[in-house]
């Protein structure tokens, strides 16, 4: 490489925000790492990139940080832009789609105790009074329902591979859908194999989410991350119909079928009668890489709003941002109050 090309490359690198470089790094790493049975085994760099820590947050908090300023121009706060957002809904029906972990509840070390607050539950309940509302989570549907405990919502568990409509005193609305039903026994088998294979790694936790398996490494020493990924890859070598993807300090094992949170969003919109409608404004709020599939669907439709929950700059297809679950709660509260007041005003005319 010539000095001129090196200088040019450095200039380009300096001009690209750090959050955008993270995506490029992740792509390059995934193409280089070793394979087990045709699947890519995550490297330490890609696991770090998908699992930002709070130690990286302070620069984003600085009002003068250039990355923060650039990112906020592209993804302004949904709270500061609230009036613009409700203006977009004029003549349309808002439909709400919410991730759970990191969106309605804080990220915690033990996923079994990721409880939402009573105030957040009330905010979600108020929103559901005015807008069809769905929880779209990587969690098992029954598990996320036990966290949320609101029967009037739609639930899409296992990254949208297990969908159920609201329950009423007499019936359940007919939208149940399980596109990966044939994988149930396989998921159970791989979950047991992963439990056995990873039990020697302190802090590793295997969570069977019915149609997918989550291997959490939030409590695993970073020095053991690669070892954990290799053990997961060794197990998956015997399951060619499953694949591994990454989230925030979690490896997700899912069927290779073309189904994700974006597909679940489309299915729910169809079930609500909004499949090809221009009279709907879907709003999807999430914090993880798996939510990008839903953000991407909204962007491709040219209809709807994606809101990323993050304290640090991330490459995203979302249009707006919120910093943490407390801001999600405030956004839902304001949305419900706006609808209550506007509905009351129309009824008085």
N, C-alpha and C positions, 0 to 999 in steps of 0.2 A: 504494500500500500504506500502511495507517495505521501510526502508531507502535506501537499495541498489537499489530498483526499481526507487525510486525518483531520486537518484543520476544518474542512467542510463538515465532516461528521461531528466534530466537537461542537461546532456552531449550531448545527441542527439540534443536537442533544440539549444544549443550553437553552434553546428556544422553546422546547417542549416542556409543558408543566409536568411535575413529578407524578401526578396522578395518572397522566396519559402514558408516561414511560412504564408505569407499573403494568399496564395491560400489554404493552409490547414485550416486556420482559417475560411475562407469564406465557405468552404465545410462543416465544422462542424456546423457553425451557421445556414446555410440553412437547415440542417437536423433537427435542434432543434426548429425553430421558429414556431409560430402558423399557422393555415391554414384557408383559406376562400374558401369554395367550392372545396377543394382538391388542391388549389394552395398555394404555399409558399409565405407568406408576408415577405418582407425583414426586417431584424433587423437593428438596428443602426450600429452594428459592420460591417455587410456586406455592408451597404450603404457607410460607411467610407472606407472600403477596396476597393470598386470599384470606389471610387471618391477621389484619392489622391490629396492633396493640394500642393501649391507651398512651403508651410512651410516645407515640407519634403525633398525638393530638395537639400539644401546646402550640405549635407553629400555626395550626389552623385557627386557633383561638385569637391570634394576634390580628387586629383589624388591618394592619399594614402588610400582612404576608401576601406576596404576589400570587402564590398558588390559590390562596383563599379568595382573593379579590377576583381572579380570573374565573374560578369555579363558580363563585356565587353569581357572577354575571350570567353564566350559562344556566345555572340551576338555582334561581332565587328562592328564598324562603316562601313556602306555601302560606305562611301566616302573614307575612308582609304583603303578599300578592293576593290576599283573600278576596278582596273586592273584585279584582280582575277575574278570579276563578269563578265566583258566583255569577258574574256577568256572562261568562261563557256558557253557563247552564240555562240561560234564558230560552224558554220554549222547549227545553229538553228535560228528560228524566235522569237524575243522577243515580248511578249504581255504584256501590262501594265494595271494594275488594281489599282485604287486609291480610298481610302476613301476620304471624303470631310472635315468634321469638325475635326480640330486638325491635319489634314494632309496637305490639300491645303489652309486652312484658320486657323487662331488662334482660340482657344476656347474663346468665349466671353460670358458675362453674359446674353445678349439678343440674342437668336438664330436667330431672324429675321434680325440681322445686322451682321451676320458672313460672311462678304464679303471677297473675295480673292483679292489680289493685282493685278494690271495690269501686273506686272513683273511675277507673278506666272501664270497668264492666258497665257502669252506669252510662258513660259516654257512648260506648258502642250500642247499648240498648236504646238510647235516645236517637242515635243516627238511624238505627234499624226501624224506628217508628215512622220515619219519613222516606227512607230509601231502602230498596232491596240491598242487603248486606251479606257478604260472604267472607269466610275465613279461608284463606288458601295457604296451606302450611305443608312443610315436609314431615310433620308429625303424623302419627297414626290418627285417623279421623276421631276415633273414640277418645283418644288421649287429649287431643286439643279441645274436644267438646267438654271434657271433664275440667279443663282449665277455664274455659270461657263460661260454660253453664248458661247459655242463652239458646232456647229452643227455637226462637224465631229467625235464626240465621241459616244461611246455606253454609255447609262445611265441605271443603275439598282437601282431604288429607293425603298423605303420601305423595306430595308434589302434584296433587290433582288427579291421582289414580284411584281415588275412592271418594265419590261425591254423593252427598245427601242433601235433600231440601229441608226446609223448616218443618217442624212438627207442630201440629195443632191438637186441640183436645180430641179430635175425631180422626185425624189422618196425617200422613206425611206427604208433602207435595212431591209429585212424581218426577224427580230428576235424578234418582240414584243411578250411578254409572261407575263401572269398574273395568276400564279398558285393559287392565293387566291381571284379570282374575285367574288366568291359567298359570300365573307365576307364584301363586300363594305358597304351594308346597316347596318350591325352589327357594323362595325368600326365607322360609322357615329353616330350611336345611342350611343355607349359607350363613344365616344368623347364628345358628348353633356352632358351625365350624369357626366363625370369626371369634365367638366367645372363647372357644378353646384355644385358638391360635394366638390371641392377643392377651390372654390372662397373665402372661409373664411380664407385661409392660405396665408398670405402676401408673395409675391415673387413666388408663384407656377405658372407655366405656362403649359397649355395643348396645344399640337401641333398635329393637325390631319394630318398625313402623308399618307392619302388615304388608305393604307392597314395595317397600324399600327398607334398607338397613342403614343406620347412621353409626359411624365409628367416630366418636368424639375424642379429640386429643387436647382439649382445653386444659386439662390437668396433667398432661404428659410433659415431662422435661423436654425442651426443644432438641436436646442431644439424641433423643430417642424417636423423633418424628419420622426420620427416614426408615428406621427399623420397623416402625409401625406400618408405614406405607408398603414396605416390602412384604410384610406378613399378610396384609390385605391383598396385595397382588398375587401372592402365592396361593391363597384360598380361591381367588377368582379365576385362577388358571383352569380350574375344573368346572367353571360355569360360563361358557362362551356366550350365553344369552343375557349376561348381566354386564354392566359397565360401572365404572367409578367416576364420580365428579367431585368437585370441592366446594366447600362453603366456609364459613367462619369457624376455623378450628374443628372442622368435621369433614370426613370423607363419606360421600353418599353413594351407596350401591343400589342401582336401579335396573329394571329391565331395559333392554335395548330398543324397545318400542318408541316410536316418535310421539312422545307425550311428555308434557312438562306443565309448568304453571301458566304458560301462555296458552296452551291448548285448553287447559281447564277454564281459563278466563273466557275463551271463545265459546266453549260448550255452555257455560253458565249464561252468557249473554243470549245464546240461542234458546236456552230453556226459559229465559225470562221474556222471550218474544222480541229481543232486540238484535237478532243476528245480523240483519241487513238494514237495520233502522238508522236513520240519521237523527232521530229524536231522542238519543240517549247520550249521556256524558259519563263514560266509565272512569272511575277514579281508583287507581291501584296504589297502595302504600306498602312498601317493603324495604328491607335493609340488606338483603343478601344477594349473592351472585345468581342464585336460582330465581330471584324475582326479576332479573333482567329479561328473561324470556317473556314475561308479561309486559314489561315496559316496552319491549321491542314490538310486540303485537299492537299495542296502542299507537306507537309511532308509525307503524306500517299502515294501520287503518286510517291514520290522519284524524283520529277521533278519540278523545279521552286524554286523561292526564296521569302520568306516572310520577310518583313522589318518592324519592329515595330518603331513607332515614340514615343519616350518617353525620358524625362530627368531623370527619376528615374528607378531603377531596378524593373522589373515586371516579373512574371512567364509567359512565352510565348512560343508558337510553332514557332515563327519567327526565322530565322537564323541570320539576321543582324539587325542593329538598326540605327536610325537617331534621333537627339535630338529634332528637332522642324521643323515647316513648312519651314523655311528658308533653312535648310539643304535638305529638300525634293526638293525644287526648284533648289538648286545647283546640286543635283544628276540628276534631269531631264535634266538640261542644259548640264551637262557633257555627259550624255547618248546620247542626240541628236547631240552634237558636235562630239562625237566619231563616230557615225553612218554616219554623213555627210562627215567627213574626210575619213573614210574607204570606203564609197561608191564611193567617188570621186577618190580614189586611184585605185579601181578596174576598174572603167570606163576608166581610162587613160592607162590601160595595153593593 
